[in-house]
Amino acid sequence: MVTGLPCVAQPVGCIPPIRPFLPSDPRDVRAYADLLRQDFEAYIEDFDAYLRCLDAERARVFEEGQEVTQEYGRLRALTLRSRSLEIAD
């Protein structure tokens, strides 16, 4: 479908962190404790960054929504004026 609207690249957005794997076998947990700890710490850091990203995106989208609502109000006002001028003619 062709809309005639320009194609604008959208940012990738907020990417959720990948949940770390925790082996079910306690022997594996002990054997790989350092690696597992690093994975969990990295996840927690990435999780915090993800939440900050979501907060920023929410604020951006909220502001954009307000702007679009105002623009739609202007569109309606212009089209209503145009119609009333056409009717008067």
Secondary structure, DSSP 4 states (H G I P E B T S, - for coil): ----PPP-PPP----PPPPPP--SSHHHHHHTHHHHHHHHHHHHHHHHHHHHHHHHHHHHHHHHHHHHHHHHHHHHHHHHHHHHHHHH-
